[in-house]
């Protein structure tokens, strides 16, 4: 998170916290109590000018509302709107926050292939770079996409791809914790989202449910998605999904990390050595934290942006990062992840030095 914020010039630090449970095994009343206890135990570390939690796996605007409410109870009369982000709009949250990460994930892929690679074909053809070769192989051709994870990130990224008019792409597979849906001609993503919304986020698991969803697809094992013969793989589920045991079976030549650390370091090295382009998490999934920052600003100023304004500002910030990173990536032999790390660490080091902390 620290590297991600530095890379995109968001003035936050970075950290992760959570409770190790399966929320599906608890009642709403129990989840409410867990959220309150979390705030009670960490309240000295939380606040608009301290640590500012946001939703991640297993949480959403409901949990953020509960937590902010408990923070307000513990600190009566103190500023509280910026203590948590990802809240519901009526509770001081930002329009567009729920979809921000997924939109940013697909934008990172679309911007690279359409706004950079397509416009820089001649320049790229002169680069002695295995990644430039991979990118050029996928310009102006139909692209098949598989999306692992169909939650807030994966479903939104899949819908963005489904609706995209810039690239000739189609989503041929999606998966959740139960199954993989596959159709070589492309899946009806809006119908799948509607079905998932009515079934606690789950995809269809049998032929009857497929008919109910009005979706044509083959139901496969959930882990099959990772090794399907597709051009693009969007990883929007858990960490360490591609690892030493399955990396040699991965056929996608472009991988987008919607989740945090879905590719292990060993697998990352193998794929990069073979010219697979990996758009890393700190570059691809920063839309959420950028809009969290915008939500934090709106809470402090009590002036709220329209959804269009939120996405415009998010896209502007991400595009600025791409325009800085992509020319250097295709101009040298280092993987995109390494380029991002170098930029982020240099920014942090420079700031620390200017504050006199490296003397």
Rosetta blueprint (number, residue, H / E / L):
1 X L
2 X H
3 X H
4 X H
5 X H
6 X H
7 X H
8 X L
9 X L
10 X L
11 X L
12 X L
13 X L
14 X L
15 X L
16 X L
17 X L
18 X L
19 X L
20 X L
21 X L
22 X L
23 X H
24 X H
25 X H
26 X L
27 X L
28 X H
29 X H
30 X H
31 X H
32 X H
33 X H
34 X H
35 X H
36 X H
37 X H
38 X H
39 X H
40 X H
41 X H
42 X H
43 X L
44 X L
45 X L
46 X E
47 X L
48 X L
49 X L
50 X L
51 X E
52 X L
53 X E
54 X L
55 X L
56 X L
57 X L
58 X L
59 X L
60 X L
61 X H
62 X H
63 X H
64 X H
65 X H
66 X H
67 X H
68 X H
69 X H
70 X H
71 X H
72 X H
73 X H
74 X H
75 X L
76 X L
77 X L
78 X L
79 X L
80 X L
81 X H
82 X H
83 X H
84 X E
85 X L
86 X L
87 X L
88 X L
89 X H
90 X H
91 X H
92 X L
93 X L
94 X L
95 X L
96 X L
97 X H
98 X H
99 X H
100 X H
101 X H
102 X H
103 X H
104 X H
105 X H
106 X H
107 X H
108 X H
109 X H
110 X H
111 X H
112 X H
113 X H
114 X H
115 X H
116 X H
117 X H
118 X L
119 X L
120 X L
121 X H
122 X H
123 X H
124 X H
125 X H
126 X L
127 X L
128 X L
129 X L
130 X H
131 X H
132 X H
133 X H
134 X H
135 X H
136 X H
137 X H
138 X L
139 X L
140 X L
141 X L
142 X L
143 X E
144 X E
145 X E
146 X E
147 X E
148 X E
149 X L
150 X L
151 X L
152 X L
153 X L
154 X H
155 X H
156 X H
157 X H
158 X H
159 X H
160 X H
161 X H
162 X H
163 X H
164 X L
165 X L
166 X L
167 X L
168 X L
169 X E
170 X E
171 X E
172 X E
173 X E
174 X E
175 X E
176 X L
177 X L
178 X L
179 X E
180 X E
181 X E
182 X E
183 X L
184 X L
185 X L
186 X L
187 X L
188 X L
189 X H
190 X H
191 X H
192 X H
193 X H
194 X H
195 X H
196 X H
197 X H
198 X H
199 X L
200 X L
201 X L
202 X L
203 X L
204 X L
205 X L
206 X L
207 X H
208 X H
209 X H
210 X H
211 X H
212 X H
213 X H
214 X L
215 X L
216 X L
217 X L
218 X E
219 X E
220 X E
221 X E
222 X H
223 X H
224 X H
225 X H
226 X H
227 X H
228 X L
229 X L
230 X L
231 X L
232 X E
233 X E
234 X E
235 X E
236 X L
237 X L
238 X L
239 X L
240 X L
241 X L
242 X E
243 X L
244 X L
245 X L
246 X L
247 X H
248 X H
249 X H
250 X L
251 X L
252 X L
253 X L
254 X E
255 X E
256 X E
257 X E
258 X L
259 X L
260 X L
261 X L
262 X L
263 X E
264 X L
265 X H
266 X H
267 X H
268 X H
269 X H
270 X H
271 X H
272 X H
273 X H
274 X L
275 X L
276 X L
277 X E
278 X E
279 X E
280 X L
281 X H
282 X H
283 X H
284 X H
285 X L
286 X L
287 X H
288 X H
289 X H
290 X H
291 X H
292 X H
293 X H
294 X H
295 X H
296 X H
297 X H
298 X H
299 X H
300 X H
301 X H
302 X L
303 X L
304 X L
305 X L
306 X L
307 X H
308 X H
309 X H
310 X H
311 X H
312 X H
313 X H
314 X H
315 X H
316 X H
317 X H
318 X H
319 X H
320 X H
321 X H
322 X H
323 X H
324 X H
325 X H
326 X H
327 X H
328 X H
329 X H
330 X H
331 X H
332 X L
333 X L
334 X L
335 X L
336 X H
337 X H
338 X H
339 X H
340 X H
341 X H
342 X H
343 X H
344 X H
345 X H
346 X H
347 X H
348 X H
349 X H
350 X H
351 X H
352 X H
353 X H
354 X H
355 X L
356 X L
357 X L
358 X L
359 X L
